[in-house]
Amino acid sequence: MKITFWGAAQTTTGSFHLLETRGTKVALDCGLFQGRRSEFYERNQSFPCPPKDVETVIFSHAHIDHIGNFPNFVRQGFNGRAFATHATMDLARALLLDSAFIQQKDTEFVNKKRKKRDLPPVEPLYLVEDAEKALEMFVGIGYYKWFCFAEGFCGKFLDAGHILGSAQVELDVKLDNGRDHRLVFSGDIGRGGREILRDPETPSEVETLILESTYGNRVSEPTANLRESLRVIVERVAARGGKTIIPAFSVGRTQEIVYQLNNLFNEGKLPRIPIYVDSPLSANVTEIFRKHPECFNLPTVEALRSDDDVFGFASLTYIRNVQESMALNNHNGPCVIISSSGMCEAGRILHHLRNSVHDKRNCVLFVGYQAENTLGRRLIDGEKRVKIFGEDHIVQCEIQSLQGFSGHADMNELHDYVFRVHARSGNLLQRIFLVHGEPEAQEPFAEWIRTHFDVKVVVPKRGETFEIT
């Protein structure tokens, strides 16, 4: 079997891994590469092989960097099936249609600016009709159910604890020599001990592990401290009359923040200021969360017994239409605005940043990982002049980060995961490929694994192919 790493290789976006055995090609994820606009189009438009030659795509979860390029894959010829958990399939419908809509709208906005400078227009990566066609190819599969989907391939989903419906993909593959081989693609591994989602599960009898490594070199804030840290920031900014702007992914992070704010409100610890979730997608996704209590952890199940809606409270308003969103730009006084996208690369968050970064009273609070070259990363890195919609803006607001809200396992939790996989696999575990991470996180993690286990560890580069025999 050949494994070629075409996305999320020494970076954290654009997940795409190609398996090939006995003449059959299977893709793991088909995500959008996110970064500089010029590189965005170049990377996402080209695929390593004609999409029509790929028989099946299997999705680990519904974040855009894992599913967001699938409509383009279909547009360029893919005509097979796409397998995902039921919750991921439901989220994909909301996310892919929204992604197509945002690309079209953002392209229109950018082209108005380009026209004024006599620059040629740019095209959206795909259209809403492409997303609709892609959605027709999804097949929902429950956790723990084996499904055979291509010549020599059977799979099963295990809970990854990252976002609603996230999964580790366990594959039993018949190699070219006829031998059976177990490969596990971790997808993105969650932290565990969270209030909403179940903990990540542990696969067994693994021979090859494709493992995420986003936080392979850092320890996140303990989850027990996050609610108080959030309260302190919101209260401080409100006291000086400022806005707390929270860029958050519509899936997972927004619901986590709202859940914590709901608890603070119920405890009487939240300033009585308006809180807005300015994202139609986030509102739609929250409805999907309500439909999938089977994914919830025990504390959330118990909370639902006394609180009918853990994702809503008196001070919270979900903004859906454009007019209400634009009105927030003229809001006077303190408030909290939660908006997507989480890495500040598209969506309504860009409008809020454009209208807020110049004011010292305001705070931009990051609650998730910011990939290299994204606007979010530039703000966290302290750049004082950034481009938003192609225009320069001076950053004078406060910048804060609560990385403990991240849905990714931190260094210690990744170490524990590898210990658990090895304990359940023993000498069967022969190799680990580290993906979905940047080199400064991957190299220390790889060295730690080599020190503790007799396992071959590889940090593949984009386009590298490896033979499994």
Stockholm file with secondary structure:
# STOCKHOLM 1.0

chainA/1-469         MKITFWGAAQTTTGSFHLLETRGTKVALDCGLFQGRRSEFYERNQSFPCPPKDVETVIFSHAHIDHIGNFPNFVRQGFNGRAFATHATMDLARALLLDSAFIQQKDTEFVNKKRKKRDLPPVEPLYLVEDAEKALEMFVGIGYYKWFCFAEGFCGKFLDAGHILGSAQVELDVKLDNGRDHRLVFSGDIGRGGREILRDPETPSEVETLILESTYGNRVSEPTANLRESLRVIVERVAARGGKTIIPAFSVGRTQEIVYQLNNLFNEGKLPRIPIYVDSPLSANVTEIFRKHPECFNLPTVEALRSDDDVFGFASLTYIRNVQESMALNNHNGPCVIISSSGMCEAGRILHHLRNSVHDKRNCVLFVGYQAENTLGRRLIDGEKRVKIFGEDHIVQCEIQSLQGFSGHADMNELHDYVFRVHARSGNLLQRIFLVHGEPEAQEPFAEWIRTHFDVKVVVPKRGETFEIT
#=GR chainA/1-469 SS CEEEEEESSSSSSCCEEEEEETTEEEEECCCCCCSSHHHHHHHHHCCSSCGGGCCEEECSCCCHHHHTTHHHHHHTTCCSEEEEEHHHHHHHHHHHHHHHHHHHHHHHHHHHHHHHTTCCCCCCSCCHHHHHHHHTTEEEECTTCCEEEETTEEEEEEECSSSTTCEEEEEEEECTTSCEEEEEECCSCCCSSCSSBCCCCCCCSCSEEEEECTTTTCCCCCGGGHHHHHHHHHHHHHHTTCEEEEECCTTTHHHHHHHHHHHHHHTTCSCSCCEEEECHHHHHHHHHHHHCGGGBCHHHHHHHHHCSCTTCCTTEEEECSHHHHHHGGGCCSCEEEEESCTTSSSSTHHHHHHTTTTCTTCEEEECSCCCTTSHHHHHHTTCSEEEETTEEEECCSEEEECGGGCSSCCHHHHHHHHHHHHHHHGGGCCEEEEESSCHHHHHHHHHHHHHHSSCEEECCCTTCEEECC
#=GC SS_cons         CEEEEEESSSSSSCCEEEEEETTEEEEECCCCCCSSHHHHHHHHHCCSSCGGGCCEEECSCCCHHHHTTHHHHHHTTCCSEEEEEHHHHHHHHHHHHHHHHHHHHHHHHHHHHHHHTTCCCCCCSCCHHHHHHHHTTEEEECTTCCEEEETTEEEEEEECSSSTTCEEEEEEEECTTSCEEEEEECCSCCCSSCSSBCCCCCCCSCSEEEEECTTTTCCCCCGGGHHHHHHHHHHHHHHTTCEEEEECCTTTHHHHHHHHHHHHHHTTCSCSCCEEEECHHHHHHHHHHHHCGGGBCHHHHHHHHHCSCTTCCTTEEEECSHHHHHHGGGCCSCEEEEESCTTSSSSTHHHHHHTTTTCTTCEEEECSCCCTTSHHHHHHTTCSEEEETTEEEECCSEEEECGGGCSSCCHHHHHHHHHHHHHHHGGGCCEEEEESSCHHHHHHHHHHHHHHSSCEEECCCTTCEEECC
//
